[in-house]
Amino acid sequence: MKKTRKSRSIFDRCKRIFVTFIIGILVVFPYTFKYLNHNKEPYPAIIFPAGASRVETNNDVFEFKTTGVYCNDLKTGKLERQDIASFMYPIPSRYFSGILANGFGLDTSQEVKVEFRKNIFPSFTYSKPPTASLNTENVKQTKNWLKERLSNQGCTEDFFVVRRELNSVNIKSKMISEVEVIDEERYDL
């Protein structure tokens, strides 16, 4: 009897180790992948929301990045920042980053650049498979929709600009002290 108990306990230990190993793979692999490249996430994955992020300060100044839509205002003739929620309406603003990543459906190139956050791996470019929905008729409809959105915002309908900005905030004065344009992309309609 003692031999069967021992063999049973060895089997139970192996089963527990196997289950622990499988759970580890299901949790650790997606987390590592997301850590290396914050724009991508394997699906399905068990990754919980990160919550509030830490902000590092340097000499009583902290920095954060924003993305904004700018269009040529009809009244002033200058590029004015637009509210993303009203620009994207009726599409919820939470989809803005995904739509922006796809070039608002106007980018017909199939090249995608993948960059890793921690620079552990080199970045690379690959070609996406052709999409059936990316044809001239759909691009034309998208341009008309974007022109309508610009018109509703009181802007000229020929172009808009998406800017990625680095904002510096002075902690003592609680005011934005500097706005630096990191990247700017113009979309001609």
N, C-alpha and C positions, 0 to 999 in steps of 0.2 A: 504494500500500500504506500509506503513511503516513496517508492520510485515513481508511482503515478502522480503523487502530489508534486514531487519535484519537477517532473516533466510538464505537468500542468502549469506550474508557476513559471517555468521557462517560456512556455508558449504564451502565457499571459503577458510576460515582460516583452517578448518580441512583438506581440500585438500592440501593446501600448507604445513601444518605440516606433513602430510603423505608423500608427495613427498620429503620434506627435510629429513625425517627419512630414507626413502629408499636410497636416495643419500648418506647419512651419513653411512649407513651400507655398501654400495658398495665401499666406499672409505676408511673408518676407519678400518674395519675388516681386509682387506688384508694388510694395512700398519702395523697394530699391529702384525699380524702374521709374517710378514717379519722382523719386528723389533725384535721380540723374537727369531727367528731362521732365520739367514740371508741366509742359504742354501736352504730353502724351500720357495715356493711362491704359493699361491692358484691360480688355473687357472679357468676361466679367472679372471684377476685382473687389476685394474687401479692403477698402481704404476709407477710413473715417475722416470727416472734415477736420482740418487743422485748427480751426478756431482763430483767435486773434494772433497775429504775427508780432514778433518783437521788432521794435524800431530802435536802431542804433543811433546814438547821438554823437556829434563831434563838435566840440566848442559851442555848446548851446544851440546847435542847429541840427535838425533832422531832415532827411530827404525821403520823398516818396515819388513814385512814377504815376502818371495819368495818361490817358489816351482821350483825345478830343476830336470832334468833327468841326471843321471851320468852313464857312462858305462866305461868298461875297455878298454882303448885305446891300439891298437895293437902296436904302435910305442913305447910308454913310459911304458906300462904295469901298468899304474896307472888309478884310477878312474878320468875321466875328465868330466866336465860339458858340456852338449850338448845343442845346440840351439833347443828349443821346436818346432819352426816352421819348421825347416828342419827335425827334428826327426819325426814329425807327417805328413809331406807331403805325399800325396795330401790333407789330412784332414786339414782344417783351425785350427790354434792354439787356437782359441777361444773355441773349443770343448774339449780342453785338460782337464779342470777341471771336466767336466762331464764324460769323459772317465776314468779319474783317480778315480773318485768317484765310478765307477763300476768295479774297479780293472782291467782295460784294457780288460775286458771280460774274464779274466783268473780265477776270483774268483767264484768258484762254490757254495760257501756257500750262503744261502739265508737270513742270519741275517743282519739286518740294525740297526745301532745305531743312534738315534736322540738326539742331544744335543742342548740346548737352549743357546743363547748368553748371556743373562743377568742372568742366574741361578735362574730365578723366578720359573720355573717348573723343576722337576727332569728329568734327561735324562732317556730314555727307549730304549729297543731293541724290534724289531718285526721281524717276518719272512715274506719275500716277497713271493708272489705266484710263483710257478714254471714257468720258461720262456721256451717256446718251442725252442727258438733259442740258448739256452744254453745247447748244447750237446757236446759230445766228438769231433765230426767232426768240429764243429765251433771253439772250443777251439784250436784244432790242426791247423786250418787255421789261427787263430789269432796269435798263436805262430810263425808260418812260416812268417807271415807278419812282426811281430816284429823283428824276426831274420834278415829279409831283411833290415829293417830300421836300425838296429844296424850295419850290414855289410856296408851299404851306408855311415854311419858315421865314418867308419874306426875303429870299435870296435869289441871285441869278441862277439860271438853270444849266449853265454850261460846264461847271466843274465844282468839285468840293475837295477839301484837303483833310487828311487824317494826320494828326500830329501826336507823337509820343513825347511827353515832356517830363523832365526831372524838376520837381518843385522842392525848393529849400525853404524851411520854415524856421524862423527865429523863435526859440522857446520863450525867451523873456518878453518879447513884444507880441507874441502869438500871431504874427503876420507872416505871409509868404514874402520872403526877402528876395528870392531869385527864381526865375523860371527859365530853364535851359531846354531848348528843343533838341531832343536826341535823334529823332527820325521824323521825316515828313514825306508823305506820299500823296500825290495829286491824282485824282480820278476825273478824267475828261469824259463828258457825256456827249 
